[in-house]
Amino acid sequence: MPEFSWAGTFGSTKDGLPFIGPYKKLQNSYFALGFGGNGITFSLVAAEMISAELTGKKNVDIKLFSFDRL
């Protein structure tokens, strides 16, 4: 039996975009769920969108990545 293990899991969505932003079932929570090779790129996009939301600046593009889109 190994002492340690590691896994690199790749996920995807039907439209190929990550989920970024609030999730209605968990109040006061924001998510940045990127994946695959684009995870690093989407993490910057998510950070900018979520920080704008938290400071009261609305970003219309956040709807593109919402949990409600699918």
PDB file of N, H, CA, C and O in Angstrom:
ATOM      1  N   MET A   1       0.849  -1.194   0.000  1.00  0.00           N
ATOM      2  CA  MET A   1       0.000   0.000   0.000  1.00  0.00           C
ATOM      3  C   MET A   1       0.888   1.248   0.000  1.00  0.00           C
ATOM      4  O   MET A   1       1.778   1.367   0.842  1.00  0.00           O
ATOM      5  N   PRO A   2       0.656   2.188  -0.942  1.00  0.00           N
ATOM      6  CA  PRO A   2       1.504   3.387  -1.005  1.00  0.00           C
ATOM      7  C   PRO A   2       1.244   4.334   0.165  1.00  0.00           C
ATOM      8  O   PRO A   2       0.131   4.431   0.683  1.00  0.00           O
ATOM      9  N   GLU A   3       2.307   5.024   0.560  1.00  0.00           N
ATOM     10  H   GLU A   3       3.211   4.945   0.140  1.00  0.00           H
ATOM     11  CA  GLU A   3       2.174   6.014   1.630  1.00  0.00           C
ATOM     12  C   GLU A   3       1.482   7.277   1.133  1.00  0.00           C
ATOM     13  O   GLU A   3       0.724   7.916   1.863  1.00  0.00           O
ATOM     14  N   PHE A   4       1.758   7.625  -0.124  1.00  0.00           N
ATOM     15  H   PHE A   4       2.374   7.106  -0.716  1.00  0.00           H
ATOM     16  CA  PHE A   4       1.195   8.833  -0.717  1.00  0.00           C
ATOM     17  C   PHE A   4       0.675   8.512  -2.108  1.00  0.00           C
ATOM     18  O   PHE A   4       1.150   7.583  -2.761  1.00  0.00           O
ATOM     19  N   SER A   5      -0.290   9.278  -2.551  1.00  0.00           N
ATOM     20  H   SER A   5      -0.675  10.033  -2.021  1.00  0.00           H
ATOM     21  CA  SER A   5      -0.761   9.147  -3.923  1.00  0.00           C
ATOM     22  C   SER A   5      -1.110  10.530  -4.454  1.00  0.00           C
ATOM     23  O   SER A   5      -1.279  11.482  -3.692  1.00  0.00           O
ATOM     24  N   TRP A   6      -1.213  10.618  -5.752  1.00  0.00           N
ATOM     25  H   TRP A   6      -1.076   9.845  -6.371  1.00  0.00           H
ATOM     26  CA  TRP A   6      -1.514  11.883  -6.401  1.00  0.00           C
ATOM     27  C   TRP A   6      -2.398  11.604  -7.601  1.00  0.00           C
ATOM     28  O   TRP A   6      -2.282  10.552  -8.230  1.00  0.00           O
ATOM     29  N   ALA A   7      -3.269  12.530  -7.920  1.00  0.00           N
ATOM     30  H   ALA A   7      -3.362  13.385  -7.409  1.00  0.00           H
ATOM     31  CA  ALA A   7      -4.116  12.393  -9.101  1.00  0.00           C
ATOM     32  C   ALA A   7      -4.245  13.752  -9.773  1.00  0.00           C
ATOM     33  O   ALA A   7      -4.346  14.781  -9.105  1.00  0.00           O
ATOM     34  N   GLY A   8      -4.240  13.742 -11.069  1.00  0.00           N
ATOM     35  H   GLY A   8      -4.158  12.906 -11.612  1.00  0.00           H
ATOM     36  CA  GLY A   8      -4.484  14.961 -11.845  1.00  0.00           C
ATOM     37  C   GLY A   8      -5.747  14.749 -12.653  1.00  0.00           C
ATOM     38  O   GLY A   8      -5.733  14.087 -13.691  1.00  0.00           O
ATOM     39  N   THR A   9      -6.840  15.317 -12.169  1.00  0.00           N
ATOM     40  H   THR A   9      -6.852  15.855 -11.326  1.00  0.00           H
ATOM     41  CA  THR A   9      -8.134  15.084 -12.792  1.00  0.00           C
ATOM     42  C   THR A   9      -8.499  16.254 -13.702  1.00  0.00           C
ATOM     43  O   THR A   9      -8.402  17.415 -13.306  1.00  0.00           O
ATOM     44  N   PHE A  10      -8.913  15.940 -14.902  1.00  0.00           N
ATOM     45  H   PHE A  10      -8.993  14.997 -15.224  1.00  0.00           H
ATOM     46  CA  PHE A  10      -9.373  16.963 -15.837  1.00  0.00           C
ATOM     47  C   PHE A  10     -10.888  16.867 -15.936  1.00  0.00           C
ATOM     48  O   PHE A  10     -11.443  15.788 -16.138  1.00  0.00           O
ATOM     49  N   GLY A  11     -11.540  17.997 -15.791  1.00  0.00           N
ATOM     50  H   GLY A  11     -11.089  18.874 -15.626  1.00  0.00           H
ATOM     51  CA  GLY A  11     -12.989  18.036 -15.927  1.00  0.00           C
ATOM     52  C   GLY A  11     -13.367  18.841 -17.153  1.00  0.00           C
ATOM     53  O   GLY A  11     -12.521  19.481 -17.777  1.00  0.00           O
ATOM     54  N   SER A  12     -14.620  18.802 -17.483  1.00  0.00           N
ATOM     55  H   SER A  12     -15.307  18.282 -16.976  1.00  0.00           H
ATOM     56  CA  SER A  12     -15.105  19.618 -18.591  1.00  0.00           C
ATOM     57  C   SER A  12     -16.592  19.884 -18.410  1.00  0.00           C
ATOM     58  O   SER A  12     -17.272  19.220 -17.627  1.00  0.00           O
ATOM     59  N   THR A  13     -17.069  20.851 -19.138  1.00  0.00           N
ATOM     60  H   THR A  13     -16.517  21.390 -19.774  1.00  0.00           H
ATOM     61  CA  THR A  13     -18.494  21.166 -19.143  1.00  0.00           C
ATOM     62  C   THR A  13     -19.003  20.985 -20.571  1.00  0.00           C
ATOM     63  O   THR A  13     -18.213  20.841 -21.504  1.00  0.00           O
ATOM     64  N   LYS A  14     -20.307  20.992 -20.736  1.00  0.00           N
ATOM     65  H   LYS A  14     -20.949  21.109 -19.978  1.00  0.00           H
ATOM     66  CA  LYS A  14     -20.894  20.794 -22.075  1.00  0.00           C
ATOM     67  C   LYS A  14     -20.480  21.873 -23.063  1.00  0.00           C
ATOM     68  O   LYS A  14     -20.371  21.608 -24.260  1.00  0.00           O
ATOM     69  N   ASP A  15     -20.247  23.097 -22.570  1.00  0.00           N
ATOM     70  H   ASP A  15     -20.336  23.312 -21.597  1.00  0.00           H
ATOM     71  CA  ASP A  15     -19.878  24.186 -23.469  1.00  0.00           C
ATOM     72  C   ASP A  15     -18.385  24.517 -23.436  1.00  0.00           C
ATOM     73  O   ASP A  15     -17.940  25.433 -24.128  1.00  0.00           O
ATOM     74  N   GLY A  16     -17.618  23.787 -22.649  1.00  0.00           N
ATOM     75  H   GLY A  16     -17.980  23.043 -22.087  1.00  0.00           H
ATOM     76  CA  GLY A  16     -16.177  23.998 -22.613  1.00  0.00           C
ATOM     77  C   GLY A  16     -15.710  25.172 -21.776  1.00  0.00           C
ATOM     78  O   GLY A  16     -14.519  25.483 -21.771  1.00  0.00           O
ATOM     79  N   LEU A  17     -16.616  25.834 -21.069  1.00  0.00           N
ATOM     80  H   LEU A  17     -17.584  25.582 -21.073  1.00  0.00           H
ATOM     81  CA  LEU A  17     -16.253  26.981 -20.232  1.00  0.00           C
ATOM     82  C   LEU A  17     -16.271  26.586 -18.757  1.00  0.00           C
ATOM     83  O   LEU A  17     -16.996  25.673 -18.363  1.00  0.00           O
ATOM     84  N   PRO A  18     -15.471  27.276 -17.947  1.00  0.00           N
ATOM     85  CA  PRO A  18     -15.475  27.001 -16.511  1.00  0.00           C
ATOM     86  C   PRO A  18     -16.678  27.643 -15.832  1.00  0.00           C
ATOM     87  O   PRO A  18     -17.402  28.430 -16.441  1.00  0.00           O
ATOM     88  N   PHE A  19     -16.880  27.302 -14.578  1.00  0.00           N
ATOM     89  H   PHE A  19     -16.292  26.663 -14.083  1.00  0.00           H
ATOM     90  CA  PHE A  19     -17.875  27.980 -13.756  1.00  0.00           C
ATOM     91  C   PHE A  19     -17.156  29.032 -12.930  1.00  0.00           C
ATOM     92  O   PHE A  19     -16.194  28.723 -12.226  1.00  0.00           O
ATOM     93  N   ILE A  20     -17.617  30.270 -13.012  1.00  0.00           N
ATOM     94  H   ILE A  20     -18.398  30.521 -13.584  1.00  0.00           H
ATOM     95  CA  ILE A  20     -17.039  31.382 -12.267  1.00  0.00           C
ATOM     96  C   ILE A  20     -18.181  32.200 -11.684  1.00  0.00           C
ATOM     97  O   ILE A  20     -19.124  32.559 -12.389  1.00  0.00           O
ATOM     98  N   GLY A  21     -18.088  32.494 -10.385  1.00  0.00           N
ATOM     99  H   GLY A  21     -17.322  32.202  -9.812  1.00  0.00           H
ATOM    100  CA  GLY A  21     -19.061  33.367  -9.758  1.00  0.00           C
ATOM    101  C   GLY A  21     -19.822  32.728  -8.625  1.00  0.00           C
ATOM    102  O   GLY A  21     -19.427  31.677  -8.120  1.00  0.00           O
ATOM    103  N   PRO A  22     -20.919  33.358  -8.218  1.00  0.00           N
ATOM    104  CA  PRO A  22     -21.700  32.862  -7.080  1.00  0.00           C
ATOM    105  C   PRO A  22     -22.497  31.617  -7.441  1.00  0.00           C
ATOM    106  O   PRO A  22     -22.836  31.383  -8.600  1.00  0.00           O
ATOM    107  N   TYR A  23     -22.780  30.836  -6.423  1.00  0.00           N
ATOM    108  H   TYR A  23     -22.504  31.026  -5.481  1.00  0.00           H
ATOM    109  CA  TYR A  23     -23.620  29.638  -6.553  1.00  0.00           C
ATOM    110  C   TYR A  23     -24.766  29.812  -5.576  1.00  0.00           C
ATOM    111  O   TYR A  23     -24.546  29.877  -4.367  1.00  0.00           O
ATOM    112  N   LYS A  24     -25.992  29.889  -6.088  1.00  0.00           N
ATOM    113  H   LYS A  24     -26.170  29.836  -7.070  1.00  0.00           H
ATOM    114  CA  LYS A  24     -27.159  30.246  -5.275  1.00  0.00           C
ATOM    115  C   LYS A  24     -27.350  29.377  -4.037  1.00  0.00           C
ATOM    116  O   LYS A  24     -27.833  29.861  -3.014  1.00  0.00           O
ATOM    117  N   LYS A  25     -26.979  28.102  -4.115  1.00  0.00           N
ATOM    118  H   LYS A  25     -26.586  27.709  -4.947  1.00  0.00           H
ATOM    119  CA  LYS A  25     -27.205  27.188  -2.990  1.00  0.00           C
ATOM    120  C   LYS A  25     -26.221  27.408  -1.839  1.00  0.00           C
ATOM    121  O   LYS A  25     -26.445  26.915  -0.733  1.00  0.00           O
ATOM    122  N   LEU A  26     -25.153  28.130  -2.086  1.00  0.00           N
ATOM    123  H   LEU A  26     -24.971  28.530  -2.984  1.00  0.00           H
ATOM    124  CA  LEU A  26     -24.165  28.436  -1.048  1.00  0.00           C
ATOM    125  C   LEU A  26     -23.980  29.944  -0.975  1.00  0.00           C
ATOM    126  O   LEU A  26     -23.156  30.519  -1.686  1.00  0.00           O
ATOM    127  N   GLN A  27     -24.755  30.570  -0.110  1.00  0.00           N
ATOM    128  H   GLN A  27     -25.425  30.103   0.467  1.00  0.00           H
ATOM    129  CA  GLN A  27     -24.707  32.023   0.007  1.00  0.00           C
ATOM    130  C   GLN A  27     -23.323  32.486   0.447  1.00  0.00           C
ATOM    131  O   GLN A  27     -22.605  31.771   1.146  1.00  0.00           O
ATOM    132  N   ASN A  28     -22.966  33.693   0.026  1.00  0.00           N
ATOM    133  H   ASN A  28     -23.549  34.274  -0.541  1.00  0.00           H
ATOM    134  CA  ASN A  28     -21.700  34.319   0.394  1.00  0.00           C
ATOM    135  C   ASN A  28     -20.488  33.521  -0.074  1.00  0.00           C
ATOM    136  O   ASN A  28     -19.433  33.571   0.558  1.00  0.00           O
ATOM    137  N   SER A  29     -20.630  32.792  -1.167  1.00  0.00           N
ATOM    138  H   SER A  29     -21.487  32.752  -1.680  1.00  0.00           H
ATOM    139  CA  SER A  29     -19.529  32.009  -1.719  1.00  0.00           C
ATOM    140  C   SER A  29     -19.381  32.321  -3.206  1.00  0.00           C
ATOM    141  O   SER A  29     -20.368  32.503  -3.919  1.00  0.00           O
ATOM    142  N   TYR A  30     -18.145  32.378  -3.652  1.00  0.00           N
ATOM    143  H   TYR A  30     -17.343  32.230  -3.073  1.00  0.00           H
ATOM    144  CA  TYR A  30     -17.840  32.547  -5.064  1.00  0.00           C
ATOM    145  C   TYR A  30     -16.919  31.412  -5.487  1.00  0.00           C
ATOM    146  O   TYR A  30     -16.098  30.946  -4.698  1.00  0.00           O
ATOM    147  N   PHE A  31     -17.054  30.974  -6.719  1.00  0.00           N
ATOM    148  H   PHE A  31     -17.722  31.353  -7.360  1.00  0.00           H
ATOM    149  CA  PHE A  31     -16.273  29.851  -7.211  1.00  0.00           C
ATOM    150  C   PHE A  31     -15.474  30.244  -8.443  1.00  0.00           C
ATOM    151  O   PHE A  31     -15.909  31.067  -9.249  1.00  0.00           O
ATOM    152  N   ALA A  32     -14.317  29.650  -8.572  1.00  0.00           N
ATOM    153  H   ALA A  32     -13.964  28.982  -7.917  1.00  0.00           H
ATOM    154  CA  ALA A  32     -13.466  29.783  -9.753  1.00  0.00           C
ATOM    155  C   ALA A  32     -13.063  28.366 -10.137  1.00  0.00           C
ATOM    156  O   ALA A  32     -12.019  27.870  -9.714  1.00  0.00           O
ATOM    157  N   LEU A  33     -13.899  27.723 -10.938  1.00  0.00           N
ATOM    158  H   LEU A  33     -14.747  28.126 -11.282  1.00  0.00           H
ATOM    159  CA  LEU A  33     -13.702  26.319 -11.269  1.00  0.00           C
ATOM    160  C   LEU A  33     -13.242  26.172 -12.713  1.00  0.00           C
ATOM    161  O   LEU A  33     -14.029  25.838 -13.598  1.00  0.00           O
ATOM    162  N   GLY A  34     -11.957  26.426 -12.937  1.00  0.00           N
ATOM    163  H   GLY A  34     -11.317  26.697 -12.218  1.00  0.00           H
ATOM    164  CA  GLY A  34     -11.355  26.234 -14.255  1.00  0.00           C
ATOM    165  C   GLY A  34     -10.890  24.800 -14.372  1.00  0.00           C
ATOM    166  O   GLY A  34     -10.977  24.035 -13.412  1.00  0.00           O
ATOM    167  N   PHE A  35     -10.401  24.433 -15.532  1.00  0.00           N
ATOM    168  H   PHE A  35     -10.330  25.055 -16.312  1.00  0.00           H
ATOM    169  CA  PHE A  35      -9.999  23.045 -15.719  1.00  0.00           C
ATOM    170  C   PHE A  35      -9.036  22.910 -16.881  1.00  0.00           C
ATOM    171  O   PHE A  35      -8.889  23.811 -17.706  1.00  0.00           O
ATOM    172  N   GLY A  36      -8.387  21.760 -16.923  1.00  0.00           N
ATOM    173  H   GLY A  36      -8.506  21.027 -16.253  1.00  0.00           H
ATOM    174  CA  GLY A  36      -7.521  21.430 -18.052  1.00  0.00           C
ATOM    175  C   GLY A  36      -6.401  22.431 -18.264  1.00  0.00           C
ATOM    176  O   GLY A  36      -5.995  23.129 -17.335  1.00  0.00           O
ATOM    177  N   GLY A  37      -5.914  22.496 -19.467  1.00  0.00           N
ATOM    178  H   GLY A  37      -6.244  21.929 -20.221  1.00  0.00           H
ATOM    179  CA  GLY A  37      -4.818  23.381 -19.812  1.00  0.00           C
ATOM    180  C   GLY A  37      -5.178  24.849 -19.727  1.00  0.00           C
ATOM    181  O   GLY A  37      -4.281  25.690 -19.651  1.00  0.00           O
ATOM    182  N   ASN A  38      -6.452  25.188 -19.737  1.00  0.00           N
ATOM    183  H   ASN A  38      -7.180  24.505 -19.798  1.00  0.00           H
ATOM    184  CA  ASN A  38      -6.889  26.584 -19.652  1.00  0.00           C
ATOM    185  C   ASN A  38      -7.124  27.047 -18.221  1.00  0.00           C
ATOM    186  O   ASN A  38      -7.534  28.186 -17.999  1.00  0.00           O
ATOM    187  N   GLY A  39      -6.872  26.182 -17.254  1.00  0.00           N
ATOM    188  H   GLY A  39      -6.539  25.256 -17.434  1.00  0.00           H
ATOM    189  CA  GLY A  39      -7.127  26.532 -15.859  1.00  0.00           C
ATOM    190  C   GLY A  39      -6.363  27.754 -15.398  1.00  0.00           C
ATOM    191  O   GLY A  39      -6.907  28.586 -14.670  1.00  0.00           O
ATOM    192  N   ILE A  40      -5.116  27.877 -15.807  1.00  0.00           N
ATOM    193  H   ILE A  40      -4.674  27.201 -16.398  1.00  0.00           H
ATOM    194  CA  ILE A  40      -4.302  29.025 -15.399  1.00  0.00           C
ATOM    195  C   ILE A  40      -4.861  30.308 -16.007  1.00  0.00           C
ATOM    196  O   ILE A  40      -4.948  31.328 -15.324  1.00  0.00           O
ATOM    197  N   THR A  41      -5.235  30.267 -17.272  1.00  0.00           N
ATOM    198  H   THR A  41      -5.164  29.438 -17.827  1.00  0.00           H
ATOM    199  CA  THR A  41      -5.813  31.442 -17.927  1.00  0.00           C
ATOM    200  C   THR A  41      -7.128  31.834 -17.272  1.00  0.00           C
ATOM    201  O   THR A  41      -7.354  33.005 -16.963  1.00  0.00           O
ATOM    202  N   PHE A  42      -7.995  30.846 -17.062  1.00  0.00           N
ATOM    203  H   PHE A  42      -7.811  29.896 -17.312  1.00  0.00           H
ATOM    204  CA  PHE A  42      -9.297  31.153 -16.472  1.00  0.00           C
ATOM    205  C   PHE A  42      -9.183  31.581 -15.009  1.00  0.00           C
ATOM    206  O   PHE A  42     -10.079  32.260 -14.507  1.00  0.00           O
ATOM    207  N   SER A  43      -8.112  31.207 -14.313  1.00  0.00           N
ATOM    208  H   SER A  43      -7.384  30.656 -14.720  1.00  0.00           H
ATOM    209  CA  SER A  43      -7.962  31.647 -12.930  1.00  0.00           C
ATOM    210  C   SER A  43      -7.762  33.158 -12.866  1.00  0.00           C
ATOM    211  O   SER A  43      -8.259  33.807 -11.946  1.00  0.00           O
ATOM    212  N   LEU A  44      -7.042  33.724 -13.830  1.00  0.00           N
ATOM    213  H   LEU A  44      -6.638  33.197 -14.578  1.00  0.00           H
ATOM    214  CA  LEU A  44      -6.885  35.181 -13.890  1.00  0.00           C
ATOM    215  C   LEU A  44      -8.210  35.853 -14.226  1.00  0.00           C
ATOM    216  O   LEU A  44      -8.579  36.849 -13.604  1.00  0.00           O
ATOM    217  N   VAL A  45      -8.922  35.312 -15.204  1.00  0.00           N
ATOM    218  H   VAL A  45      -8.622  34.503 -15.709  1.00  0.00           H
ATOM    219  CA  VAL A  45     -10.238  35.839 -15.569  1.00  0.00           C
ATOM    220  C   VAL A  45     -11.172  35.788 -14.360  1.00  0.00           C
ATOM    221  O   VAL A  45     -11.880  36.754 -14.074  1.00  0.00           O
ATOM    222  N   ALA A  46     -11.169  34.662 -13.657  1.00  0.00           N
ATOM    223  H   ALA A  46     -10.594  33.877 -13.889  1.00  0.00           H
ATOM    224  CA  ALA A  46     -12.034  34.493 -12.482  1.00  0.00           C
ATOM    225  C   ALA A  46     -11.665  35.479 -11.382  1.00  0.00           C
ATOM    226  O   ALA A  46     -12.547  36.079 -10.768  1.00  0.00           O
ATOM    227  N   ALA A  47     -10.385  35.652 -11.131  1.00  0.00           N
ATOM    228  H   ALA A  47      -9.669  35.164 -11.630  1.00  0.00           H
ATOM    229  CA  ALA A  47      -9.949  36.581 -10.086  1.00  0.00           C
ATOM    230  C   ALA A  47     -10.408  38.001 -10.382  1.00  0.00           C
ATOM    231  O   ALA A  47     -10.871  38.709  -9.488  1.00  0.00           O
ATOM    232  N   GLU A  48     -10.279  38.414 -11.632  1.00  0.00           N
ATOM    233  H   GLU A  48      -9.903  37.839 -12.358  1.00  0.00           H
ATOM    234  CA  GLU A  48     -10.709  39.761 -12.004  1.00  0.00           C
ATOM    235  C   GLU A  48     -12.224  39.916 -11.883  1.00  0.00           C
ATOM    236  O   GLU A  48     -12.707  40.936 -11.390  1.00  0.00           O
ATOM    237  N   MET A  49     -12.969  38.913 -12.328  1.00  0.00           N
ATOM    238  H   MET A  49     -12.577  38.085 -12.728  1.00  0.00           H
ATOM    239  CA  MET A  49     -14.440  39.000 -12.276  1.00  0.00           C
ATOM    240  C   MET A  49     -14.958  38.971 -10.839  1.00  0.00           C
ATOM    241  O   MET A  49     -15.829  39.760 -10.473  1.00  0.00           O
ATOM    242  N   ILE A  50     -14.427  38.073 -10.041  1.00  0.00           N
ATOM    243  H   ILE A  50     -13.719  37.432 -10.339  1.00  0.00           H
ATOM    244  CA  ILE A  50     -14.900  37.941  -8.665  1.00  0.00           C
ATOM    245  C   ILE A  50     -14.499  39.157  -7.827  1.00  0.00           C
ATOM    246  O   ILE A  50     -15.294  39.635  -7.018  1.00  0.00           O
ATOM    247  N   SER A  51     -13.288  39.657  -8.010  1.00  0.00           N
ATOM    248  H   SER A  51     -12.642  39.269  -8.668  1.00  0.00           H
ATOM    249  CA  SER A  51     -12.890  40.845  -7.252  1.00  0.00           C
ATOM    250  C   SER A  51     -13.746  42.045  -7.637  1.00  0.00           C
ATOM    251  O   SER A  51     -14.083  42.862  -6.779  1.00  0.00           O
ATOM    252  N   ALA A  52     -14.103  42.164  -8.914  1.00  0.00           N
ATOM    253  H   ALA A  52     -13.829  41.501  -9.611  1.00  0.00           H
ATOM    254  CA  ALA A  52     -14.999  43.250  -9.337  1.00  0.00           C
ATOM    255  C   ALA A  52     -16.362  43.113  -8.666  1.00  0.00           C
ATOM    256  O   ALA A  52     -16.919  44.096  -8.180  1.00  0.00           O
ATOM    257  N   GLU A  53     -16.896  41.898  -8.640  1.00  0.00           N
ATOM    258  H   GLU A  53     -16.443  41.098  -9.036  1.00  0.00           H
ATOM    259  CA  GLU A  53     -18.195  41.661  -7.991  1.00  0.00           C
ATOM    260  C   GLU A  53     -18.144  42.029  -6.503  1.00  0.00           C
ATOM    261  O   GLU A  53     -19.066  42.657  -5.982  1.00  0.00           O
ATOM    262  N   LEU A  54     -17.072  41.639  -5.832  1.00  0.00           N
ATOM    263  H   LEU A  54     -16.323  41.129  -6.255  1.00  0.00           H
ATOM    264  CA  LEU A  54     -16.948  41.887  -4.393  1.00  0.00           C
ATOM    265  C   LEU A  54     -16.775  43.357  -4.063  1.00  0.00           C
ATOM    266  O   LEU A  54     -17.090  43.780  -2.951  1.00  0.00           O
ATOM    267  N   THR A  55     -16.282  44.139  -5.003  1.00  0.00           N
ATOM    268  H   THR A  55     -16.025  43.795  -5.907  1.00  0.00           H
ATOM    269  CA  THR A  55     -16.105  45.575  -4.773  1.00  0.00           C
ATOM    270  C   THR A  55     -17.240  46.405  -5.356  1.00  0.00           C
ATOM    271  O   THR A  55     -17.162  47.633  -5.397  1.00  0.00           O
ATOM    272  N   GLY A  56     -18.303  45.726  -5.808  1.00  0.00           N
ATOM    273  H   GLY A  56     -18.367  44.729  -5.775  1.00  0.00           H
ATOM    274  CA  GLY A  56     -19.483  46.427  -6.285  1.00  0.00           C
ATOM    275  C   GLY A  56     -19.460  46.823  -7.749  1.00  0.00           C
ATOM    276  O   GLY A  56     -20.369  47.508  -8.218  1.00  0.00           O
ATOM    277  N   LYS A  57     -18.447  46.408  -8.471  1.00  0.00           N
ATOM    278  H   LYS A  57     -17.709  45.851  -8.090  1.00  0.00           H
ATOM    279  CA  LYS A  57     -18.372  46.705  -9.908  1.00  0.00           C
ATOM    280  C   LYS A  57     -18.946  45.511 -10.657  1.00  0.00           C
ATOM    281  O   LYS A  57     -18.379  44.419 -10.617  1.00  0.00           O
ATOM    282  N   LYS A  58     -20.037  45.708 -11.319  1.00  0.00           N
ATOM    283  H   LYS A  58     -20.498  46.594 -11.351  1.00  0.00           H
ATOM    284  CA  LYS A  58     -20.688  44.608 -12.035  1.00  0.00           C
ATOM    285  C   LYS A  58     -19.968  44.318 -13.345  1.00  0.00           C
ATOM    286  O   LYS A  58     -19.553  45.233 -14.058  1.00  0.00           O
ATOM    287  N   ASN A  59     -19.829  43.054 -13.645  1.00  0.00           N
ATOM    288  H   ASN A  59     -20.166  42.311 -13.066  1.00  0.00           H
ATOM    289  CA  ASN A  59     -19.192  42.610 -14.880  1.00  0.00           C
ATOM    290  C   ASN A  59     -20.212  41.778 -15.641  1.00  0.00           C
ATOM    291  O   ASN A  59     -20.579  40.689 -15.200  1.00  0.00           O
ATOM    292  N   VAL A  60     -20.670  42.283 -16.776  1.00  0.00           N
ATOM    293  H   VAL A  60     -20.372  43.167 -17.134  1.00  0.00           H
ATOM    294  CA  VAL A  60     -21.708  41.590 -17.533  1.00  0.00           C
ATOM    295  C   VAL A  60     -21.237  40.242 -18.062  1.00  0.00           C
ATOM    296  O   VAL A  60     -22.056  39.354 -18.299  1.00  0.00           O
ATOM    297  N   ASP A  61     -19.934  40.073 -18.250  1.00  0.00           N
ATOM    298  H   ASP A  61     -19.268  40.794 -18.058  1.00  0.00           H
ATOM    299  CA  ASP A  61     -19.406  38.807 -18.767  1.00  0.00           C
ATOM    300  C   ASP A  61     -19.493  37.664 -17.765  1.00  0.00           C
ATOM    301  O   ASP A  61     -19.380  36.501 -18.153  1.00  0.00           O
ATOM    302  N   ILE A  62     -19.692  37.966 -16.495  1.00  0.00           N
ATOM    303  H   ILE A  62     -19.784  38.911 -16.181  1.00  0.00           H
ATOM    304  CA  ILE A  62     -19.758  36.902 -15.492  1.00  0.00           C
ATOM    305  C   ILE A  62     -20.930  35.952 -15.783  1.00  0.00           C
ATOM    306  O   ILE A  62     -20.908  34.788 -15.383  1.00  0.00           O
ATOM    307  N   LYS A  63     -21.942  36.458 -16.478  1.00  0.00           N
ATOM    308  H   LYS A  63     -21.960  37.403 -16.803  1.00  0.00           H
ATOM    309  CA  LYS A  63     -23.091  35.616 -16.844  1.00  0.00           C
ATOM    310  C   LYS A  63     -22.674  34.492 -17.800  1.00  0.00           C
ATOM    311  O   LYS A  63     -23.294  33.428 -17.819  1.00  0.00           O
ATOM    312  N   LEU A  64     -21.627  34.731 -18.588  1.00  0.00           N
ATOM    313  H   LEU A  64     -21.124  35.595 -18.573  1.00  0.00           H
ATOM    314  CA  LEU A  64     -21.140  33.704 -19.524  1.00  0.00           C
ATOM    315  C   LEU A  64     -20.628  32.463 -18.797  1.00  0.00           C
ATOM    316  O   LEU A  64     -20.634  31.366 -19.357  1.00  0.00           O
ATOM    317  N   PHE A  65     -20.182  32.635 -17.538  1.00  0.00           N
ATOM    318  H   PHE A  65     -20.177  33.526 -17.083  1.00  0.00           H
ATOM    319  CA  PHE A  65     -19.574  31.561 -16.791  1.00  0.00           C
ATOM    320  C   PHE A  65     -20.429  31.095 -15.610  1.00  0.00           C
ATOM    321  O   PHE A  65     -19.960  30.316 -14.780  1.00  0.00           O
ATOM    322  N   SER A  66     -21.676  31.563 -15.525  1.00  0.00           N
ATOM    323  H   SER A  66     -22.057  32.196 -16.199  1.00  0.00           H
ATOM    324  CA  SER A  66     -22.531  31.273 -14.372  1.00  0.00           C
ATOM    325  C   SER A  66     -22.962  29.810 -14.329  1.00  0.00           C
ATOM    326  O   SER A  66     -22.958  29.111 -15.342  1.00  0.00           O
ATOM    327  N   PHE A  67     -23.332  29.370 -13.136  1.00  0.00           N
ATOM    328  H   PHE A  67     -23.335  29.938 -12.313  1.00  0.00           H
ATOM    329  CA  PHE A  67     -23.844  28.017 -12.957  1.00  0.00           C
ATOM    330  C   PHE A  67     -25.193  27.833 -13.639  1.00  0.00           C
ATOM    331  O   PHE A  67     -25.580  26.707 -13.950  1.00  0.00           O
ATOM    332  N   ASP A  68     -25.901  28.909 -13.873  1.00  0.00           N
ATOM    333  H   ASP A  68     -25.586  29.824 -13.621  1.00  0.00           H
ATOM    334  CA  ASP A  68     -27.237  28.859 -14.472  1.00  0.00           C
ATOM    335  C   ASP A  68     -27.231  28.747 -16.003  1.00  0.00           C
ATOM    336  O   ASP A  68     -28.292  28.590 -16.607  1.00  0.00           O
ATOM    337  N   ARG A  69     -26.078  28.822 -16.627  1.00  0.00           N
ATOM    338  H   ARG A  69     -25.216  28.950 -16.136  1.00  0.00           H
ATOM    339  CA  ARG A  69     -26.030  28.885 -18.084  1.00  0.00           C
ATOM    340  C   ARG A  69     -26.360  27.556 -18.769  1.00  0.00           C
ATOM    341  O   ARG A  69     -26.804  27.560 -19.917  1.00  0.00           O
ATOM    342  N   LEU A  70     -26.157  26.442 -18.109  1.00  0.00           N
ATOM    343  H   LEU A  70     -25.796  26.439 -17.176  1.00  0.00           H
ATOM    344  CA  LEU A  70     -26.387  25.131 -18.734  1.00  0.00           C
ATOM    345  C   LEU A  70     -27.705  24.547 -18.306  1.00  0.00           C
ATOM    346  O   LEU A  70     -28.062  23.449 -18.734  1.00  0.00           O
TER     347      LEU A  70
END
